[in-house]
């Protein structure tokens, strides 16, 4: 066996120590949006269409999905929901007002809106918020 000097032993030790870090998988991250991505709906609020397809649920003809990006201070003003939908906050935090009910949705929260419901969404935080909306579109 060959003699190993201190320098070789140190290099070997660092290589062995670094190997697990190179092999560890990195978690997948959601795509983030820039301030100009999508179509502006209101100041500080933009829409990115993600797709639309025919529904297999008999009550609905199509299903559409979009991300609504709220800059800090962005407000989607109160309006009557034209159809049923399910919303999921993928980033940040939003203050939601549905009629007389108000609640906070944090990252990971999901909620629903019924056709005819009045709703307003506000980003009162300091970070960008993203709401993924899945619209259930009737025939």
C-alpha positions as CSV (number, residue, x, y, z in Angstrom):
1,X,0.0,0.0,0.0
2,X,1.2,3.5,-0.8
3,X,1.9,6.1,1.8
4,X,-0.7,8.8,2.0
5,X,0.5,12.3,3.0
6,X,-1.7,14.8,4.9
7,X,-2.6,16.7,1.7
8,X,-3.9,13.6,0.0
9,X,-5.9,12.6,3.1
10,X,-7.5,16.0,3.4
11,X,-8.5,16.0,-0.3
12,X,-9.9,12.4,0.1
13,X,-11.8,13.4,3.2
14,X,-13.4,16.5,1.5
15,X,-14.4,14.4,-1.5
16,X,-16.1,11.8,0.7
17,X,-17.8,14.5,2.7
18,X,-19.1,16.4,-0.4
19,X,-20.5,13.3,-2.2
20,X,-23.8,13.0,-0.3
21,X,-24.5,16.7,-1.0
22,X,-24.1,16.1,-4.7
23,X,-26.5,13.2,-4.6
24,X,-29.3,14.7,-2.6
25,X,-32.3,15.7,-4.8
26,X,-33.5,19.3,-4.8
27,X,-37.2,19.8,-4.3
28,X,-39.2,21.2,-7.2
29,X,-40.3,24.8,-7.0
30,X,-43.3,26.5,-8.4
31,X,-42.7,28.8,-11.3
32,X,-42.7,32.5,-10.2
33,X,-44.0,35.3,-12.3
34,X,-42.5,38.6,-13.1
35,X,-44.3,41.9,-12.7
36,X,-45.1,42.1,-16.4
37,X,-46.2,38.5,-17.0
38,X,-49.8,37.9,-18.1
39,X,-52.5,40.5,-18.8
40,X,-53.2,43.4,-16.4
41,X,-56.7,43.2,-14.9
42,X,-56.3,46.0,-12.4
43,X,-53.3,48.0,-11.1
44,X,-51.1,45.4,-9.3
45,X,-53.3,42.4,-10.4
46,X,-52.4,40.3,-13.5
47,X,-53.9,37.2,-15.1
48,X,-52.0,34.3,-16.6
49,X,-54.2,31.8,-18.5
50,X,-53.0,28.2,-17.9
51,X,-55.4,26.2,-19.9
52,X,-59.0,25.2,-20.8
53,X,-60.5,21.8,-21.6
54,X,-63.8,20.1,-21.9
55,X,-65.3,18.9,-18.6
56,X,-66.3,15.3,-17.8
57,X,-68.6,16.6,-15.0
58,X,-72.1,16.7,-16.5
59,X,-73.0,20.1,-14.9
60,X,-70.1,21.9,-16.6
61,X,-69.1,22.1,-20.3
62,X,-65.5,23.3,-19.8
63,X,-62.9,23.8,-17.0
64,X,-60.4,26.6,-17.2
65,X,-57.4,27.3,-15.0
66,X,-55.5,30.6,-14.5
67,X,-53.2,32.2,-12.0
68,X,-54.0,35.7,-10.7
69,X,-50.9,37.5,-9.5
70,X,-51.3,40.1,-6.8
71,X,-48.4,42.6,-6.2
72,X,-48.3,43.9,-2.6
73,X,-51.3,46.3,-2.3
74,X,-53.0,44.8,-5.3
75,X,-56.8,44.6,-5.1
76,X,-59.2,42.6,-7.3
77,X,-62.4,44.7,-6.6
78,X,-65.6,43.2,-5.6
79,X,-67.5,41.6,-8.4
80,X,-70.2,39.0,-8.8
81,X,-68.7,35.6,-9.7
82,X,-70.0,34.5,-13.2
83,X,-69.6,30.8,-12.5
84,X,-68.6,28.3,-9.8
85,X,-64.9,28.1,-9.1
86,X,-62.3,26.6,-6.7
87,X,-59.3,28.8,-5.7
88,X,-55.9,27.9,-4.3
89,X,-53.4,30.3,-2.9
90,X,-50.0,29.1,-4.2
91,X,-47.9,32.0,-3.0
92,X,-48.2,34.7,-0.4
93,X,-51.4,35.6,1.5
94,X,-54.7,37.2,0.4
95,X,-57.6,38.8,2.3
96,X,-60.8,37.5,0.8
97,X,-64.3,39.0,1.2
98,X,-67.3,37.0,0.1
99,X,-70.4,39.0,0.7
100,X,-70.4,39.7,4.5
101,X,-67.8,37.0,5.3
102,X,-64.1,37.9,5.4
103,X,-61.2,35.5,5.8
104,X,-57.4,35.2,5.2
105,X,-56.0,32.7,2.8
106,X,-52.3,31.8,3.3
107,X,-50.1,29.8,1.0
108,X,-51.6,26.3,0.5
109,X,-55.2,27.3,1.4
110,X,-58.1,26.4,-0.8
111,X,-61.6,27.9,-1.0
112,X,-64.6,27.9,-3.3
113,X,-66.9,30.5,-4.9
114,X,-70.4,29.9,-6.0
115,X,-72.0,31.5,-9.1
116,X,-73.5,34.8,-8.1
117,X,-71.3,35.2,-5.0
118,X,-69.8,38.7,-4.5
119,X,-66.1,38.5,-3.9
120,X,-63.1,40.8,-3.4
121,X,-59.4,39.8,-3.0
122,X,-56.7,42.0,-1.5
123,X,-52.9,41.4,-1.1
124,X,-52.3,43.3,2.2
125,X,-48.8,41.7,2.6
126,X,-45.3,42.7,1.5
127,X,-44.8,39.8,-0.9
128,X,-46.4,38.8,-4.2
129,X,-49.4,36.5,-3.8
130,X,-50.7,34.1,-6.4
131,X,-54.2,32.6,-6.5
132,X,-54.8,29.7,-8.9
133,X,-58.4,29.8,-10.0
134,X,-60.1,26.8,-11.5
135,X,-63.3,27.9,-13.2
136,X,-66.2,25.5,-13.8
137,X,-67.9,26.8,-16.9
138,X,-71.5,25.8,-17.6
139,X,-72.8,24.8,-21.0
